[in-house]
Amino acid sequence: MPLPELLNASKVSGTPMTDAWCARLAKRHLEHLITSGEDMEKGLVTVPPADLAAYAREVNDWQLSEVRRIRGAA
């Protein structure tokens, strides 16, 4: 994942760029590649900026729902 795009996604989403956040973005893209078969023949795969932004929104939504779930359970 290109650093400038990660920095932009972090800034736009208001989420700090941590290792865990980047790993979740990468996981989301790998899931997409596996389920779609897209780019399977490539040795190096990069995430398009629009996809990275969408993954950032999905990950942030998931993180917020997890926080709410955990706080509700306490």
FENKAVEN-V973657 format. One record per pair of residues at least 24 apart in sequence whose C-alpha atoms are under 10 Angstrom apart, sorted by the first residue. I is the first residue (numbers start at 1). GAP is how many residues later the second one is. D is the distance in Angstrom with one decimal. If there is no record, write none. Layout:
# FENKAVEN-V973657
{{I | GAP | D} {I | GAP | D}}
This chain:
# FENKAVEN-V973657
{{1 | 24 | 9.0} {1 | 25 | 7.8} {1 | 28 | 9.9} {1 | 44 | 8.5} {1 | 45 | 5.8} {1 | 46 | 5.9} {1 | 47 | 8.6} {1 | 48 | 9.2} {1 | 51 | 8.3} {2 | 44 | 7.5} {2 | 45 | 7.8} {2 | 46 | 9.2} {2 | 47 | 8.9} {2 | 50 | 9.7} {4 | 45 | 9.7} {5 | 42 | 9.1} {5 | 43 | 8.9} {5 | 44 | 6.3} {5 | 45 | 9.5} {5 | 47 | 7.6} {5 | 48 | 8.5} {6 | 43 | 8.7} {6 | 46 | 7.7} {6 | 47 | 8.7} {6 | 50 | 9.0} {8 | 41 | 9.3} {8 | 44 | 9.7} {8 | 45 | 8.6} {9 | 40 | 8.6} {9 | 41 | 9.6} {9 | 43 | 7.1} {9 | 44 | 5.6} {9 | 45 | 9.1} {9 | 46 | 9.2} {9 | 47 | 6.5} {9 | 48 | 8.8} {10 | 43 | 8.9} {10 | 46 | 7.7} {10 | 47 | 9.9} {12 | 41 | 8.5} {12 | 44 | 9.2} {12 | 45 | 9.5} {13 | 40 | 8.4} {13 | 43 | 7.0} {13 | 44 | 6.9} {13 | 46 | 10.0} {13 | 47 | 7.6} {14 | 42 | 10.0} {14 | 46 | 9.1} {15 | 41 | 8.7} {15 | 42 | 9.9} {15 | 44 | 9.9} {15 | 45 | 7.5} {21 | 35 | 8.4} {21 | 38 | 7.7} {21 | 39 | 8.7} {21 | 42 | 9.5} {22 | 34 | 9.0} {22 | 37 | 9.7} {24 | 31 | 8.6} {24 | 32 | 8.7} {24 | 34 | 9.7} {24 | 35 | 6.7} {24 | 36 | 9.7} {25 | 26 | 9.8} {25 | 27 | 7.3} {25 | 28 | 9.4} {25 | 29 | 9.5} {25 | 30 | 5.8} {25 | 31 | 6.5} {25 | 32 | 9.7} {25 | 33 | 8.8} {25 | 34 | 6.9} {25 | 35 | 9.9} {26 | 26 | 9.0} {26 | 29 | 8.7} {27 | 28 | 9.5} {27 | 32 | 10.0} {28 | 24 | 9.3} {28 | 26 | 9.9} {28 | 27 | 6.5} {28 | 28 | 9.3} {28 | 30 | 8.8} {28 | 31 | 8.3} {29 | 26 | 7.5}}
